[in-house]
């Protein structure tokens, strides 16, 4: 019985600890996963005659790519768990407020602003 209570207490504690992360602000560009992997929209813009980052991002997402926050300086991309909020910021430099799941490189989005 004591082992069961100890395991239950450990589970409750670890679960509450996981949700206790403080939101942070991440900066970068709202991109699609495809272009973020290449570090820019240049290849897609040239190949498909697309004129700007917004159209490129929206086109790639329409074709199945996911929205990510791309940080050019570190060349890192984190997927955004909310795939609706980023649409209005496609191709723009933004600040994303949320919590990072480092294991999956996913940001739980609380909000996005310029």
Number of C-alpha atoms within 10 A of each C-alpha: 5 7 8 9 10 11 11 12 12 12 12 11 11 12 11 11 10 9 9 10 12 8 15 14 15 19 17 21 24 31 36 30 22 19 21 23 14 12 17 17 23 15 13 19 16 10 8 9 10 17 13 12 22 19 15 23 30 21 15 18 19 11 9 12 16 19 29 29 29 27 19 14 7 7 12 15 23 23 23 22 16 17 13 9 15 23 16 12 18 23 22 18 17 20 18 25 18 20 19 21 14 9 6 9 14 19 23 17 21 15 13 18 12 11
